[in-house]
Amino acid sequence: MTAFPQADAWSVAEPGRAGGTTIWSIDLAPADDAQAACAAVLSPEERARAARFLRSGDRARFIASHAALRLVLAYALGSEPRALAFAAGPAGKPELVGAGLAFNLSHSGDRALVGLSTQARIGCDLEALRPVPDAIRIARSTFAADEAAGLAALPPAARDRAFMAVWTRKEAIVKAIGAGLSMPLDRFSVSLPPGPATLLRISGGREEPADWTLAHLEPGPGYIGAAAIAQAHAPLRLHALPPGWPRLIG
């Protein structure tokens, strides 16, 4: 397992051709004034999904995050955002049709993460930091026993952040494996902060902890996330889309 660069390693860049493994951080707020342009590159199915959101803010964030995903993927493949076609893979995880590029999208609040890899399966997860009053109860009923015990041993002031770190690390691994809800979260263990993100144990399959890179992410104030790559010692690049990224949609 490798430790991940800290939040100050993010560099602002326009998207480009794929190579290796890259994590993109996207501020969704600039898309507020470009909703029509963002919606125009989505598929009819994506627009239908967006229309099912009852709250306009949730609908806007869905449209912006999926438009940003299409933008990053299109530049990575030398294609057009609206030309990309997706299909459901095992356990329903979206896959690109006719492209050997692994990707994953996660969004929370006004920010999104997109992970891309030409080399291995990848998963990412993002959460806005917030109080979790029942963190220990959730951990004991959902996480592995060692994770729950580690959280319970922390000072109360440190638990919310540690809980969210563990949650995102576990979700990133599940997304990378592509198991969806079929993979119990107590089947594997991850490290707790402040140490480096590490997959400690995984059982019930052919996966080995040494074959994974787990990354701690802090893409912006008030957000915490993780990326999991099914490759040992995977070199990662951290990029953030520029503030005016919707203009790149075309």
TAWO-V878720 format. One record per pair of residues at least 24 apart in sequence whose C-alpha atoms are under 10 Angstrom apart, sorted by the first residue. I is the first residue (numbers start at 1). J is the second residue. Records with the same first field share a line. If there is no record, write none. Layout:
BEGIN
I->J  J
END
This chain:
BEGIN
1->196  197  198  199  200  209  210  211  212  213  214  215  231  232  233  234
2->196  197  198  199  210  212  213  214  215  232  233  234  235
3->195  196  197  198  213  214  215  216  233
4->196  197  198  213  214  215  216  217  226  227  234  235  236  238
5->196  215  216  217  218  236  237  238
6->215  216  217  218  219  238
7->216  217  218  219  220  221  224  238
8->218  219  220  238
9->218  219  237  238  239
10->217  218  219  220  237  238  239  240
11->237  238  239  240  241  242
12->238  239  240  241  242  243
13->238  239  240  241  242  243  245
14->72  75  239  240  241  242  244  245  248
15->71  72  73  74  75  76  239  240  241  242  245  248
16->71  72  73  74  75  76  77  78
17->72  73  74  75  76  77  78  79
18->72  73  74  75  76  77  78  101  116  117  118
19->76  77  101  116  117  118  119  237
20->101  116  117  118  119  120  234  235  236  237
21->101  102  103  115  116  117  118  119  120  121  122  229  234  235  236  237  238
22->103  114  115  116  117  118  122  235  236  237  238  239
23->103  104  105  113  114  115  116  117  122  124  217  219  226  227  236  237  238  239  240
24->68  69  72  105  112  113  114  115  116  219  237  238  239  240  241
25->68  106  107  111  112  113  114  115  217  218  219  220  238  239  240  241  242
26->64  65  68  69  107  110  111  112  113  114  219  220  239  240  241  242  243  245
27->64  65  68  107  109  110  111  112  113  219  220  240  241  242  243  244  245
28->60  61  62  63  64  65  67  68  107  108  109  110  111  112  241  243  245  246
29->60  61  64  109  110  111  243  244
30->64  110  242  243  244  245  246  247
31->60  61  63  64  65  67  68  110  243  244  245  246  247
32->57  60  61  63  64  246
33->246
34->60  64  246  247  249
35->60  61  63  64  67  246
36->63  64
37->63  64  67  246  247  249  250
38->63  64  65  66  67  68  70  71  81  82  246  247  249  250
39->63  64  66  67  82
40->67  81  82  249  250
41->66  67  68  70  71  80  81  82  83  84  249  250
42->66  67  70  81  82  83  84
43->67  81  82  83  84  85  86
57->109  110
58->108  109  110
60->110
61->107  108  109  110  111  112
62->107  108  112
64->107  110  111  112  246
65->105  106  107  108  110  111  112  113  114
66->105  106  107  112  114
67->246  249
68->105  112  113  114  241  245  246  248  249
69->103  104  105  106  112  113  114  115
70->114  249
71->245  246  248  249  250
72->114  115  116  241  248  249
73->101  102  103  114  115  116
74->249
75->248  249
76->101  116  118
77->101
80->249  250
81->249  250
82->249
89->178
90->177  178  179  180
91->175  177  178  179  180  181  182
92->178  179  180
93->175  176  177  178  179  180
94->178
102->176
103->175  176
104->172  175  176  227
105->175
106->172  175  225
107->225
108->223  224  225
109->222  223
110->223
111->219  220  223
112->219  223  225
113->217  219  225  226  227  239  240
114->227  239  240
115->227  228  229  236  237  238
116->229  236  237
117->229  230  234  236
119->229  230  231  234
120->176  212  228  229  230  231  232  234
121->173  175  176  177  178  212  228  229  230  231
122->172  173  174  175  176  177  178  212  213  214  227  228  229  230  231
123->169  170  171  172  173  174  175  176  177  178  214  226  227  228  229  230
124->168  169  170  171  172  173  174  175  176  214  215  216  217  225  226  227  228  229
125->165  167  168  169  170  171  172  173  174  175  217  224  225  226  227  228
126->164  165  167  168  169  171  172  217  218  219  223  224  225  226  227
127->164  165  167  168  218  222  223  224  225  226
128->164  220  221  222  223  224  225
129->160  161  163  164  165  221  222  223  224  225
130->160  161  164  222  223
131->159  160  161  163  164
132->159  160  161  163  164
133->159  160
134->160
135->159  160  162  163  164
136->160  163
138->163
139->163  166  167  185  186
140->186
141->185  186
142->167  184  185  186  187
143->167  170  184  185  186  187  188  189  190
144->184  185  186  187  188  189  190  201
145->186  187  188  189
146->186  188  189  190  191
147->186  188  189  190  191  192
148->186  189
150->191  192
151->192  193
154->192
158->193  194
159->193
161->192  193  223  224
162->191  192  193  194  224
163->192  193
164->192  223  224  225  226
165->190  191  192  193  194  197  216  217  218  223  224  225  226
166->190  191  192  193  197  216  225  226
167->224  225  226
168->216  217  224  225  226  227  228
169->197  198  199  214  215  216  217  224  225  226  227  228
170->199  214  226  227  228
171->225  226  227  228
172->214  215  225  226  227  228  229
173->199  212  213  214  226  227  228  229  230
174->228
175->227  228
176->227  228  229  230
177->207  228  229  230
190->214
197->226  227  228
198->228
199->228
208->232
END
